[in-house]
Amino acid sequence: MKNELSFEKFINSLQATNRHLDFYVDWEKCLRNKNKISIYLNHLNFLLGKSENELRQSIEELFEEYPKAFNVLNVLIAVRDKDKKDIVINQFSNFVSLEGYFKNSDSVYNFICETGLLEIFSTHEIKNLNDYVFGIEVGLDTNARKNRSGKIMEMQLKEIFTPHCLKFEEQVNIKKFPELHKAFGEDIKKFDFVIFASKKTYFIECNFYAGAGSKLNEVARAYQELAPKFDRFSQYEFIWITDGQGWLKAKNKLEEAYKKVEIYNLSNINDFILKVKNV
């Protein structure tokens, strides 16, 4: 029996959320990303308010003086630089990369027309592309929320461990423990925390799932496979700390893991701390 607390009590004590209002937008990152390309956007502001007839000539003039400005056009359609090599079909039914549009003034004009940015540039609705891109960055930042939820969990645990004077490290590579590394084979892994007690060392993975999804089943299955690898080492233990009512939609999978893996949530984390201190 890996866990003293009954599974029903465990599942019923899961928290609804670990989010505060500052969870939703990373304003500092949004501003930083916008500021990185601000000089390019200031040049592109030259195109704002130009009529459709004026725009082609204005693009030619700007391209001749500052061609680098057009390298950020992908951001105006909410595409990150890493995706600039994406292949699309142009108006002539040819396959071309996004970045291929930024090579000359004619292809830039085609890009603006084909993406619908012509409406943005030729009307007076948008006054400054810096403000426009900042709005895009806020929208794109919603994709990072899943990662932030996990980071919040790590911060919460760090704040819990520290006052108890636990000796721990964060993001520890398994290579630091040669015998474990050998047992794991080619599965090179980092653990969210490693806690060093007097007689045992605890390897901890943590996560928080407010919503359901296939990821939960994958994680539960992965940790069921991971935990037994520690059983051959008396000095090491694997601990999984997870929370969030997203598990209510994957209850059966979590219950399977609960039989094989030592698991805690934020409600009973003090039980784990007492265990560490008493070893």
C-alpha positions in Angstrom: 0.0 0.0 0.0 1.7 3.2 -1.2 -0.7 5.7 0.3 -2.2 5.9 3.8 -5.0 8.3 2.9 -7.9 6.6 1.1 -8.2 7.4 -2.6 -11.7 8.8 -2.0 -10.5 11.2 0.6 -7.6 12.2 -1.7 -9.8 12.8 -4.7 -12.4 14.8 -2.6 -9.7 17.1 -1.3 -8.4 18.2 -4.7 -8.5 22.0 -5.2 -10.5 23.7 -7.9 -7.7 26.1 -8.9 -4.3 27.4 -8.1 -4.7 30.6 -10.1 -4.6 34.2 -9.0 -5.6 37.0 -11.4 -2.0 37.5 -12.4 -2.0 34.0 -13.9 -3.9 35.1 -17.1 -1.4 37.4 -18.7 2.4 37.7 -18.4 2.5 41.4 -19.0 6.3 41.6 -18.7 6.8 39.0 -21.4 4.3 40.7 -23.7 6.0 44.0 -23.3 9.4 42.5 -23.8 8.4 40.7 -27.0 6.9 43.9 -28.4 9.9 46.0 -27.4 12.3 43.6 -29.2 10.7 44.6 -32.6 9.6 48.1 -31.8 12.1 49.7 -34.1 10.8 47.6 -37.0 7.2 48.4 -36.1 8.0 52.2 -36.0 9.2 51.9 -39.6 6.1 50.0 -40.7 4.0 52.7 -39.1 4.9 54.6 -42.3 2.5 52.4 -44.2 -0.5 53.1 -42.0 -3.3 55.2 -43.5 -2.0 54.7 -47.0 -4.7 54.1 -49.7 -4.5 50.9 -51.6 -3.1 52.8 -54.6 -0.4 54.5 -52.4 0.5 51.4 -50.5 2.5 49.6 -53.2 4.7 52.7 -53.8 5.2 53.3 -50.1 6.3 49.6 -49.6 8.8 50.1 -52.4 10.2 53.2 -50.8 10.4 51.7 -47.3 11.9 48.4 -48.6 14.6 50.4 -50.3 15.6 52.3 -47.2 14.8 49.7 -44.4 14.1 46.2 -45.8 14.6 44.6 -42.3 11.4 46.2 -41.1 9.4 43.6 -43.2 11.0 40.7 -41.4 8.4 41.1 -38.6 5.3 41.0 -40.8 4.6 37.5 -39.5 3.9 38.9 -36.0 1.1 41.0 -37.5 -0.8 37.8 -38.3 0.1 36.3 -34.9 2.8 33.9 -36.2 6.0 33.4 -34.2 9.4 33.6 -35.8 9.9 29.9 -35.3 7.0 29.3 -37.7 8.2 31.6 -40.5 9.3 28.6 -42.5 5.7 27.3 -42.6 4.6 26.5 -46.1 1.4 28.1 -47.5 -0.3 28.2 -50.8 -0.1 31.6 -52.6 -2.6 33.2 -55.0 -1.0 31.3 -57.9 -1.5 28.0 -56.1 2.2 27.6 -55.5 3.8 26.4 -52.3 5.9 29.1 -50.6 7.2 29.7 -47.1 6.0 32.7 -45.1 9.5 34.1 -44.9 9.8 33.9 -48.7 7.3 36.7 -48.9 9.7 39.1 -47.2 12.5 39.0 -49.9 11.3 41.9 -52.1 8.7 44.7 -52.1 6.4 43.0 -54.6 6.1 39.8 -52.5 5.6 42.0 -49.4 2.7 43.7 -51.1 1.3 40.3 -52.1 1.7 39.1 -48.5 -0.2 42.2 -47.2 -3.0 41.7 -49.7 -3.4 37.9 -49.3 -3.4 38.0 -45.5 -6.0 40.8 -45.3 -3.5 43.2 -43.7 -4.4 45.6 -46.5 -7.5 46.5 -44.5 -5.2 47.2 -41.5 -2.8 49.4 -43.4 -5.2 51.3 -45.7 -7.8 52.4 -43.1 -7.2 54.7 -40.1 -8.5 52.2 -37.5 -5.0 51.2 -36.4 -2.9 54.3 -35.3 0.3 52.5 -34.1 1.6 49.0 -34.8 3.3 48.9 -31.4 -0.1 48.9 -29.7 -1.5 46.5 -32.3 1.4 44.0 -31.7 1.1 44.4 -27.9 -2.5 43.2 -28.3 -1.4 40.2 -30.4 1.2 39.3 -27.7 -1.5 39.3 -25.0 -3.6 37.0 -27.2 -0.6 34.6 -28.0 0.3 34.5 -24.3 -2.9 32.5 -23.5 -1.1 29.5 -25.1 1.4 29.6 -22.2 -1.2 29.2 -19.5 -0.9 25.5 -19.2 2.8 25.8 -18.6 2.2 28.6 -16.0 -0.1 26.4 -14.0 2.7 23.9 -13.6 5.2 26.6 -12.7 2.7 28.0 -10.1 2.6 24.5 -8.5 6.4 24.4 -8.3 6.5 27.9 -6.7 3.8 26.8 -4.2 5.8 23.8 -3.2 9.0 25.8 -2.9 7.2 28.2 -0.5 6.0 25.2 1.5 9.3 23.4 1.7 11.5 26.4 2.6 10.0 27.4 6.0 10.4 23.7 7.1 14.2 24.0 6.4 14.1 21.0 4.0 17.3 20.6 2.0 16.2 20.5 -1.6 17.3 21.3 -5.2 15.1 22.2 -8.2 15.2 20.9 -11.7 17.7 18.2 -11.0 19.1 16.0 -13.8 19.1 12.3 -13.1 22.7 12.2 -14.4 23.7 13.6 -11.0 22.9 10.1 -9.6 24.9 7.6 -11.7 23.2 4.5 -10.3 19.7 5.9 -11.1 20.9 7.0 -14.5 22.1 3.5 -15.2 18.8 2.0 -14.1 16.8 4.4 -16.2 18.9 3.7 -19.3 18.5 6.3 -22.0 15.6 7.9 -20.3 17.3 11.2 -19.3 15.1 13.0 -17.0 14.9 16.1 -14.8 13.0 16.1 -11.6 11.1 19.1 -10.3 12.6 18.7 -6.8 15.0 16.5 -5.1 14.8 16.5 -1.3 17.8 15.3 0.7 16.9 13.8 4.1 19.3 12.2 6.5 18.7 8.6 5.3 16.7 9.0 2.1 16.6 11.1 -1.0 13.2 12.0 -2.5 12.7 12.6 -6.2 9.6 14.7 -6.8 7.4 15.4 -9.8 4.6 18.0 -9.4 1.8 19.3 -11.5 -1.7 20.8 -11.3 -4.6 20.2 -13.6 -7.6 22.5 -13.4 -9.1 21.0 -16.5 -9.4 17.6 -18.2 -7.5 16.3 -21.2 -5.5 13.4 -22.6 -2.4 14.7 -20.9 -3.6 13.5 -17.5 -3.9 9.9 -18.6 -0.4 10.1 -20.2 1.1 11.5 -17.0 -0.6 8.9 -14.7 0.6 6.1 -16.9 4.2 7.5 -17.1 4.5 7.8 -13.3 3.2 4.2 -12.9 6.1 3.1 -15.0 8.6 5.4 -13.4 7.9 4.6 -9.7 8.9 0.9 -9.8 12.3 1.8 -11.0 13.0 3.3 -7.6 12.0 0.2 -5.7 15.4 -1.4 -6.1 17.1 1.5 -4.3 16.5 1.6 -0.5 18.0 5.1 -0.3 15.8 6.7 -3.0 12.0 7.2 -3.3 9.8 8.7 -6.0 7.0 11.0 -4.9 4.3 12.5 -7.0 2.6 15.7 -5.8 -0.4 16.6 -7.9 -3.6 18.5 -7.5 -6.5 20.0 -9.4 -10.1 18.9 -10.1 -9.2 18.1 -13.7 -8.4 14.7 -12.2 -12.1 14.2 -11.6 -12.4 13.5 -15.3 -9.5 11.0 -15.2 -10.4 9.5 -11.8 -10.0 5.9 -12.9 -6.5 6.4 -14.3 -5.4 8.3 -11.1 -6.8 5.6 -9.0 -4.7 3.0 -10.8 -1.6 5.1 -10.2 -2.6 5.7 -6.5 -2.1 1.9 -5.9 1.5 2.0 -7.3 2.8 5.5 -6.7 3.1 7.5 -3.5 1.0 10.6 -4.2 0.2 13.7 -2.2 -1.8 16.8 -3.0 -1.7 20.3 -1.5 -4.2 19.3 1.2 -2.0 16.6 2.7 1.4 17.8 1.7 2.2 18.2 5.4 2.0 14.4 5.8 4.9 14.1 3.4 6.9 16.8 5.2 6.5 15.0 8.5 7.7 11.8 6.8 10.8 13.5 5.5 11.6 15.0 8.9 11.1 11.7 10.7 13.3 9.7 8.4 
